[in-house]
Amino acid sequence: MTTKATLVASAVAVAGLAVYYRNDCWQRGVLSIFQSPRKTYEDLCDELKALSALGGCMALLEWDELVMMADGSADARAEQKAALAEVIHERSVSKTLKAFINAAKSAAVLRELDEYEAATVRDAERDYLKAVKTPKALARLEAELSSQGYQCWVKAREANDWALFAPMLERILQMRKQIAAACAPNSDPYDFCIDNFERGLSHARLQAVLSQVKEGLVPLIQAVTLKRQLTTHKSLKGKFDVAQQEVLSRQVAAELGFSFEHGRFDKSVHPFTGGTHPTDTRITTRFEEDSLISALMGTVHETGHAMYEQQRNTTHADLPVSMALSMGVHESQSLLWERMVGQSKAFWTYLTPLVHNFFPQTRKASAEELYQFVNVVKPSLIRVDADELTYPLHIIVRFELEKELFDGSLLVKDLPQAWNQKYQEYLGVAPPTDAEGVLQDVHWSDGSFGYFPSYTLGAMFACQFYQAALKELPGLEKSIALGDFRPLKEWLGAKIHQVGSLHPSADELCLKVTGEVLNPQVFIDYLTKKYTELYDLSLPGVPQPPKNPRSGFLRRKAFHCPSIGILDSLLRTRD
């Protein structure tokens, strides 16, 4: 062999060894000398973006199932979702992804990354570790039951037949317990479920938070219900054309800031926000002819969710750091718009002329009367129609029932009776039918145990966020009264939406935005002030709500609640 041929052969051999070494390094998760830190991170991002795209496909199947699909297609859709779930699961636990994560989390790479990129690596590893512990068969079963469960729930609710849904719910409950046992064998299974939505938050910690809320609100609710109810103008009761309601709801959504260029507005059995991407965000609501407010407030709520999605970080699009931090934070955005804005005097100064225009029969009702109308306190059966003050009690009922289902002290077959007893005890009302009771919510049909507490956590976060906005945006309420919502939307975008999952917990985000971590007493104080004034509770002879000093406990002790990453790429908020 000539010297030249020897040199060529040697070069080929060295190149081959280099390729082998590089691939071996990836398999072992070791940063190769042939790979720059930036390229290492980009390789991980490419894989994560592919997973996000697959998640978008699943989200589209789910949206279609809830909004468009015919009932007779349920079995085929279950098979489609199960097949896609297997693909997503296999890619989520692949050796390739593991190698990319291991390489990207090395010190050599992390020191070259900014804080958003480092958070992407952090959350990618967290999601991988959870996925790799879930057996493929369980991932497929989860997808199948989520589809079958929803269809079964719809039929049971329409037929008011708990016995039709109970066997399916039993299967779903056991599936959730099996996944919890596989992923977190040494943890409480209900804690694992809560962790899917509010990372690191145990049911014991949640119990303490909700107990504080319950203790603060029950005396206030009692004082309000002892007062004469607010007068409702007669024109606000009656029939309201559904087609006109939809046109008004669409206009309000657009004026709040929802982009119809990047989203849809549809009807569904249960209102929700879904979609596949910030450029494809979809909201739904339901319309009732005998209710002027239900669909309108539902639209405001879902628009809050949708604007969070549409304003997510585009620099880090399709990566975990751009996803919603937690469901509690996501709910804070919908509830901030629905409760803090939508039930304020300023908002009804803006909205009253529109209501008068679409429904001329209401023209004798003033803005003040409409404001009072949307803030009437009356214990009710239906959670989604509950007033702001009694709503947390609806959540506490569900939280306590879920705990009992998971610790075995309550059987699925006994849920209706337990549900009715708690409603009678906490709210003084008893559902006459299961459709108005235990079958009213969609959440359990796909096993979303642990989701409900996010609503009240969201209400507390919303209160703190809005108070911070009022301090930083002088004249905000005047802007709202004029129908200018841009300052608040942009503030939320900069402070929360575009920040995504940068912070490892909801408390740390709250601390950054408001100056303190989640503090239930802020929420209690807000409600006490608002409803004391609204119901004139200062009159002699009326029981007074407690004036508890603000607790410092939650300033000292934060709960850990990192982002839910990939979960939110399949976002489907339920309300």
N, C-alpha and C positions, 0 to 999 in steps of 0.2 A: 504494500500500500504506500502511495506517495505521501510525502509530508503534508501536502495540501489536503489530500483525502483524509489523512489522520486527523488533521485539525477540524475538518468539517464534521467527521464522525464524533469527535469529542464534543464539539459544540452542540450537536443534536442530542447527545447523551446528557449533557449538562442541562439543556433546555427541558428535556424530558423529566429529569430529576427535579427541576424547578417546578414544573407543573404538578408533578406528583406531590412534592413537598407542600406546595400551596394548597392543593386540595386536601391533603392530610391535615394541614393546619386548620382549615375550615371545619373539617369533621371533628377535630378535637377542640375547636373553639379557640385556637391560638392565633394571634395576629401574625400574619406572614410578613416576612421582610419585603415581599414583593407587593404589598398592599398598603397604600397610604391611609392614614386615619380617616380622611374625608371620603375616600372610596369605600372604606369599610362601612361607614355610616350610611352612605348612599345605597349600598347593597341591601342593608337592613330595611331602609325606607322603601325600596322597590318591592320587597316581599310584603311589607306591611300594607302598602297601597293596593297590591293585588288582593290581599285578604279583605281590605275595605271594599273593593269593587265587588267581590263575591258577597259580602254582607249586604251591599246595596241591592243585589239581585234577590236575596232572601227577603229584604224589606219590601221590595216591589211585589213579590208573591203574597206577602202578608197583607199589604194594603189592598191588593185586588181581592183577596179573600174576604176582607171585611167590608168592602165598598161595592164591588162590581160582580163578583162571582156568583153563579147560580148555585142553589142549594145542592143540586144533584151532582155537582163537581167536587164535592168535599173529599171523597175517597181518593180521587186522582190527585188533588192538590196535596193531600197528606203524603202521598208517595213522592211527589215532586219535591216537597220541602224536605222530606227525609233523605232523599238522594243528594240534594244540595248540601244538607247539613253534614253528611258524611264527607263530602269533598272539602267543605270548610274545616271540619274537624281534622281531617288528615293533614291539610296544609298548616293548620294551627299548631300541630304537634310534630311537624317534620324535623328531621335531623338538620336540614338546611336552615330552617328558621332558628333552631337552637344554636347552630354554629354562628350564624350572623349575630345573634344576641350576645353570645359569649365573647365574640371578637369585639363587638361594639362597646361592651361594658368594661373593657380593659382600660387601665389607667392611661395608656398611650393614646387611646382614642378619646376618652372622656375629657382629657385636658384640652383637646382641640375643639370641643363642642360648646355651643352657647347653652343657656339655661333651658330653652325650649327643646333643643335637640337632646340634651341629657334627660329631660323628662320623658321624651319619646322612648329612649332606651329603657328607662325605669319601668314605664308602663307596659312596654312590649314584653319585658321579662315577667312582670306580674301576670299578664294575660296568658302567656305561654305556660307558666307553672300551673295555673288553674285548668287550662285546657288539657294539658298532658295527663292530668290525673283523672279525667273523665273518660271512661271506656267508650270506644266507638259505638258499641251497641246501645249504650245509654244516650249518647248524643243523637242517634237516629230515633230512639224511642221518644226522646224529648220533642223532636220536631213533629213526629207523628201525632203525639198526644196533644200538642198545642193546636194543631189543626182540627183533630177530631173533637177535642174538648170544647173549642169555640162553637162548632156547629151543634154539638149536643146542648150546650148552654142556651144558645138562641132558641132551639126547639123547646127546651124545658121552660124557659122564661115565657115564651108565647103561650104554652099550654098550662102555665102555672102548676108544673108537675115536678116537685123536688125529686121524687123517686126516679124520674127519667135521667136526672143529672148525677145523683148520688154515686152510683157505681163508677162513673167516669171520674168523678172527683177523687174517689178512693184510689183509683189507678194513678192519677196525677200526683196525689199526696205521697204515695209510696215511691213513685219515680223520683220526686224531689228528695226524699229521705235517702234513696239509694245514691243519688249524685252527691249529696252531702257526705255520706259515709265514705265514698270513693275519694273525694277531694279533700276532706278535712275530717279524717277518722277520729281525731282526738278533740274535736270541737262539738259544741252543741249544734244540732242540725238547723235549728231555727236561726241561730247566729249566722250560720253559713248563708242562709237565704237572705237575711238582712244585708249581709256583706255584699251581695250582688248589686245592691242599689246604694248602700251607704257604707262604704268600706271601713271595716274596723269597728263599726258600731254594734255593740252587743245588745241583746234584748234587755239585759239588766240595766245598762246605761240608758237605753231608750225608755225603760219603765220609769226611771228617775225623772227624766225630762218630761214625759207625759203626765206623770203624777203632779209635778209642779204646775203644769198648765191646768190640769183638772182642778187642783186645789185653788188656783187663782180665779178660774172662770165660773165654777159652779155657784158660788154666792152671787156673782154678778148676774148670771142667767136667772137665778131665782128672783133677784131684785127687779129685773126687767119684766119678767113674766107676771109679777104681781102688779105691775103698772098697767093702766089702760093702754091697749094697743094703739099704735099710730094710726091715724085716720087715712084710709086709702081713697083717693078720688074715684068716684064711681066710673069714670071713663077709662080707668086703667084695668077694669075687669070686663070680660066679654070675649068676643071673637076677633082675632087678628089674622088677616089674610096671610097664609104661609108664603105665597110667592113674594109678597111685599116684604115680609120678614127677611127672606133670603137676600133680596136686593139691598135692603138696609144693612144687613150683616156684612155683605161683601163690601159695601162702601165704607163701613166703619173699620173693617180689617185693613183696607187699603190706606185709609187716612191715619191709622195707627202706625203703619209702616210695613205691612206685609207686601212682599213683591209678588204680584201675580205673574210676572215674567218668569219667575223661578219657583212657582208653586201652584197648587190647585186647591179648590174649595169644594167639598162634596158633602153628601149626607150619609150617615151611618146609624146603626142601631145604638151605638155608644160613641160619644165624641172622642176623638183622639187626634194626635199629631204624629205623622210618620213621614215616609219618603226615603230617598236613596242617597241624598247628598245635599249640601247647602244650596245647590242650584236646582234641586228638585225636592222641595219641601211641601208636604200635603197635609191639610187640615180638614177635619170633618166636624159637623155638628148635627143636631136633630131639631126639628121644628115642631111646635105644638100650637095648634090653632087657638087654644084657650089661654095661652101664656105669652105676654108681650116681652117678658124679660129673659126667660130661660135660654132661648137660642142666642139672644143678643149677648148675654153675659158669657155664655159658652163660647161664642165667637171671640170675644175679647180674651178669654182664658187661653184658647188654642192659638190665637195670634201671638200671645206672649211666648208660648213654646216655640212657635215657628220662627219668630224673629231671632231667638237664641240660635236656632239652626242656621238661618240665613246669614247671620253675622259672625259665624265661626271663622277662625283664623285661616286666611287663604295662603299665607306663606308656608304653613305647615299642613296644608290640606291633605286629608285622607290618612293622617297619622294620629296615633293615640292622643298626643298632646292637644290636638284641635278638638277633641271630643268633649262632651259635657262632663263636668267634674263629678257630679253625682246626680241622682234623680231628685234629691232634696233641693239641690241648687237649680236644677231644671224647673222643678215645680215653683221655686221662688220667682222665676221669671214670669210664669203664667199667672201666678197669684199676685205678683206685684201689679201687673196690668189689670187684673180683674178686681182685686180688693182695694189696693192702695189708690189706684187711678180710677177704675171703673165704678167704684162705689163712693167716690168723693163728690163734694159739691161742685168743684171745678169742672169735672167731667160732665156732669149733668147740665151745667151751664152751656157747654158745647153741644151736647147731644139732644137736648130738649127740642130745639127748632127742627132737627131732623125727624124726630119722632112725630112731632106735630105734622110735618109735611107728608110723611108716609102713612100716618094714621090720623086723619083729620078729627076723628071723634075724641082724640086726647087733648085737643087744643085748649081746653079749659083747665087742664092740669098744669100747674106751674113747675119750674125747675126744682123748687124746694120740695114740692109734693112728690115729684119723681125721685128725688134723692131719698126722701123718707121711704118711698115705696120699695126701693131696692135694698133698704137697710132694715126692713121689718124683721123682728126676731120672733120666730115661732117654731118650737120643736116640731120636727117633721120626720117622715119615714125615709125619704129618699136622699141619699148622701149628696148627689150632684146638684140637687135643688136646695140644699140646706143653707141657712143663713150663715154669715161670717162668724157669729158668736157661738152657735151650737155645733158648727162643723167639726171642731176637734173631738167632740164626744162621739161622733160617728166613727172617727178614726180609732179612738180608744176601744170601742166595741170590737172592731175588726182585729186590732192588735191583740187583744186579750183572747179572742177566739182562736187566732192562729197559734198563739203560744200553747193553748190547750190541745189543739190538734197535733202539734209536734211533740208535746211531752206525754201524749197518750191519755190525758185525763178527759178528753172529749172525743167521741166517735163521730165520723162523718154523718152517719144516719141520724144523730141527735142534734146536728147543727141548727135546724130550724127552731127547735124549742129553745136552745141556748140563746140564739139570736134574739128571739122575741122577748125572752126574759130580760136580757141586758137592755134592750130598747125601752122596755117598760120601766126598768130601774133608773137608767141614766137620762132618758129623754121624756119619759111619761107618755109614750105612745107605743102601741102594739100593732105590728103589721097584720092586716086582715087576710093577706094572701102571701105566699112565698115569693111571688113575682115582685111584690113591693117590699119584700124582706130579704131573705138570704140569697135570692136569685137576682138581685138588682144589679150587681156589678160583674163586669167581664173578667176581672183580674185572675180569679182562681181557675178559670177555664183553661189557661195555659200554664198554670202553676206559678204565678207571680206572687208567691207568698213572701212577705217582707216588704212589699212595695207600698202598702197603704201608709205606713208612718211617714213616708217621704212627703206626703201632702201637708201634714202639720209642721214637719221640719221646714218645708218650703215656705209655709205661711210665716214662720218665725224669721227665717232668713230674709223674706220679702220685706218685712217690717223694718228690719235693721238697714237693709240696702236703701229703701226708699227714704228713710230718715237721713241717711248720708247724702243722698241725691238732693234733698231739700236744702241741706247746708251748703252744698257745693254749687248749686244752680239757683242763684237768686232769681226770683220771679217765675219759678217753675210752675206753680199753680196758676198763675196768670196765663202762661203759655198754654197750659192744658185747657183752660176755659175758652181760649181762642181757637182751639183745635190744632195747635202747633205741638206735635208730640216729638218732633225731631230732636230737641235738646236731650230729652230723657232717653230716647232710643240710642242716640250716639254715646251718651254717658254709660249706659249699660253695655253697649258694644265694646267700649274701650276698657271698662273696669272688669267685666265679667265674660262676655261672649268670646272676645278675641283672646282672652287669657286662657280659656279652655281648661285643660288639666295641668297647667303649669305647676300649681301648688299641690302638694301631696294630700291635702285634706280640705274639706269644706270649711273647717274652722280657720285654717290658715288663709284661705281666700277671704273669709268674713273679716278676719283681723286686718288684712291688707286694705279692704274696702271701707270698713266702718271704724276701725280702731279697737275693736274687741271681738272675741270669738262669740259663737252663738250664745245668746242670753235670753231664755224664755221670758224673763221678767220684762224685757222691752216690749214683747208682744202683749203680755198681760196688761201693762201700763197703757199701751195704745188702745186696746179694746175698752179698758175701764174708762179712759178719758172720753173716747168717742161716744160710747153708749150711755154714759152718765149725762152727757150734754144732750144727746138725741132724745133720751127718754126722761130728761129732767128729773134725775134721781135725787137731786138735792132738796126736793120738796119735803116738808115735814111729814113724818109718819111713814115714809118709804124706806125699807131696809137698804142700808148702804153697802156697796161692794167694799171688800177689804182694801186697805191702803198699805199693802206690804212694802217695806223698804226693798229696794232693788238688791237682789242677792248677788254676792261677789263670787259665789262658787264656780260659776261657769266661766268667769274671767280667768280663774286660776287653773282650771282643769279642762283641757280641750279634748274632744274625741276625734279619733283618726278616721278620715273619710276620703281616701284618694279617689282618683277618677276611675270610672268603670270601663274606660278604654274601648275595646272592641265591642262590648255590649252596646255602647251607644251608636256604633256604626249601624246597628240594627234598630235604631231608635223607634219606639212606638209608645209614646206617652199615653196613658189612659187617664181619663178624668171622670 
